[in-house]
């Protein structure tokens, strides 16, 4: 895990990459639930909406994995 890598978030606060990815993933998942609530139906109930659901879940999964797949190249003392 890359806990020594930090991100300056939208509020200008610094947080670990792990924390940032987790927060983005949860935010992405909440969009799916808000969409279902707005439509008053589950996205799985309509074939045309299944692709949207799958995309949202895939993006959440990719965000969650991002902290583990970042490759740092160069000198380890460059301040990354």
C-alpha positions as CSV (number, residue, x, y, z in Angstrom):
1,X,0.0,0.0,0.0
2,X,1.2,3.5,-0.8
3,X,0.6,5.3,2.6
4,X,3.6,7.5,2.0
5,X,2.0,9.1,-1.0
6,X,-0.3,12.0,-0.3
7,X,-2.9,13.9,-2.3
8,X,-4.0,17.5,-2.0
9,X,-7.8,17.2,-2.1
10,X,-10.3,19.7,-3.5
11,X,-10.4,21.5,-0.1
12,X,-6.7,22.0,-0.1
13,X,-6.2,19.5,2.6
14,X,-3.6,16.7,2.4
15,X,-4.6,13.1,2.8
16,X,-3.1,9.8,2.1
17,X,-3.6,8.2,-1.3
18,X,-5.3,5.3,0.3
19,X,-7.8,7.6,2.1
20,X,-8.4,9.6,-1.1
21,X,-9.1,6.5,-3.2
22,X,-11.5,5.1,-0.6
23,X,-13.4,8.3,-0.4
24,X,-13.7,8.6,-4.2
25,X,-14.8,5.0,-4.5
26,X,-17.5,5.5,-1.8
27,X,-18.6,8.8,-3.5
28,X,-18.9,7.0,-6.9
29,X,-21.0,4.2,-5.3
30,X,-23.3,6.8,-3.7
31,X,-24.1,8.2,-7.1
32,X,-25.5,4.8,-8.1
33,X,-27.8,4.7,-5.1
34,X,-28.9,8.3,-5.7
35,X,-29.7,7.4,-9.3
36,X,-31.8,4.4,-8.2
37,X,-33.6,6.5,-5.7
38,X,-34.3,9.2,-8.3
39,X,-35.5,6.7,-10.8
40,X,-37.4,4.8,-8.1
41,X,-36.1,1.5,-9.4
42,X,-33.0,-0.7,-9.2
43,X,-30.6,-0.3,-12.1
44,X,-30.7,-4.1,-12.5
45,X,-34.4,-3.9,-13.2
46,X,-33.9,-2.3,-16.6
47,X,-31.6,-3.8,-19.3
48,X,-30.7,-0.3,-20.6
49,X,-29.5,0.8,-17.1
50,X,-27.5,-2.3,-16.3
51,X,-24.5,-1.0,-18.3
52,X,-24.6,2.3,-16.3
53,X,-24.6,0.3,-13.1
54,X,-21.7,-1.9,-14.3
55,X,-19.7,1.1,-15.3
56,X,-20.2,2.8,-11.9
57,X,-19.1,-0.4,-10.1
58,X,-16.1,-0.9,-12.3
59,X,-14.9,2.7,-11.8
60,X,-15.3,2.2,-8.0
61,X,-13.3,-1.0,-8.1
62,X,-10.6,0.6,-10.3
63,X,-10.4,3.6,-7.9
64,X,-10.0,1.3,-4.9
65,X,-7.2,-0.6,-6.6
66,X,-5.3,2.5,-7.7
67,X,-3.4,2.9,-4.5
68,X,-1.9,-0.6,-5.0
69,X,-1.0,-0.4,-8.7
70,X,0.8,2.9,-8.8
71,X,4.4,2.4,-9.9
72,X,7.0,4.9,-8.8
73,X,10.0,5.2,-11.0
74,X,13.2,7.1,-10.4
75,X,15.2,7.9,-7.3
76,X,13.4,7.1,-4.1
77,X,14.8,10.3,-2.5
78,X,13.1,12.7,-5.0
79,X,10.4,13.5,-2.6
80,X,7.6,11.5,-4.1
